[in-house]
Amino acid sequence: MRPGAQPNMQQLMKQAQKMQQQVAQAQAELAEAELTGTAGGGLVTVTVTGLGEFKAVKIDPKAVDADDVETLEDLVLAAIHNAAEAQRELAEKKMGPATGGLSLPGF
């Protein structure tokens, strides 16, 4: 663009519309994706969507010990963190190209 030239508003609107469509597509893909986080060698499994909605928690009965609830709590928390990290990585992978590298709150 030459100095002092005004940006082409029609072109900017087309680019914004394309970005909006790409973001909507990425969000739809994230909503359909399911990721899992595990802890304790699979004793605890947490399922989360690509948008960060937690769907399920599975606990192997071997992980349940009435005398050691603290370990089970730690395993659940670790599985949640593991699932959340997988969700964050997928969201970055899907949303990055759609937003041209811009950071959008919540993604």
N, C-alpha and C positions, 0 to 999 in steps of 0.2 A: 504494500500500500504506500502510495507516495505521501510525503509530508502534507498535512492539512486536509487530506482526503477523508471524506466521511465513510464509515463502514456501510456496506450494502445491507440495509435493513431486511430486505426480502431474504437475502442469503443467511443472515443471522437468525431469522425466524425459522428457516428451513433446518438449520443446524440445531436449534433448540428443540424443534419438533422431533427430529431424528433422535436426539439424546433422550427425550421423554419416552419415545417408543422403546428404545433400548433398555432404559431403566425399568419400564413396565414389564418387558420380557424377562429381564434378569430377576425381578421380584417374583414373577410367576414361577420361574424355574426354582428359585430358592424356597418358595412356599411348598413345592412338591417334593423337594429333596428331604431325605431323612438321614441323619448322621447319628453315629453311636459313640459314646464314650465309655470306656471300661476301666475297672480298677480291680486289684487283687487277682490278676490273672483270669479275669472274666467272672469273678464272684458277684460283681455289681456291674450292671449295664444300664446306661441312661440313653434314651433316644430323644433327639431334638430335630426340629425342622431347620431348614436353611435360613429361616427368618428368626430363629432363636426361641421358638415355642417348644417347651419341653412336653413330650408326648407320653413317655413311659419310663418307669424305673423297674428293673428286674433284679431281684436279689436271690442268689443261690442259697438254699437252706443251710448249706455248709458254713455260710458267713454269719449265721445267726447264733450267737452265744449270749445267753442271758447274763452271764458273768463278765462279758466284755462288750458292752454296747458301744463303747467309745471307738473301738476298731471298726465296727460296722459304720458308724457315723463318718469316720475318716474315709472309708472306702466309698461311701455315697458321695461325699464332697469331692473326692478325687475324680470320680467318674463324671460328675457334673462339670468340673473344670475341663476335663478331657473333651467332653462333648461340646462345650462352649468354645474351646479353641478350634475344634474342627469346623464348627459353624462360622466362626470369624474368618477362618482361612477361605472357606467356600464363598462367603459373602464378598470378600476382597477380590477373589478370582472372578466372580460373576459381575460385580458392580464396577470394578475398576475400568474395564473397557467401555462400559455403558456410560460412565460419567467422565470419560477422558482423563481419569486420574484424580478428579476432584473428590474430596472427602465429603460425603453426605452424612449428616447426623443420623445415628441409628443403624448405620451399615458399616 
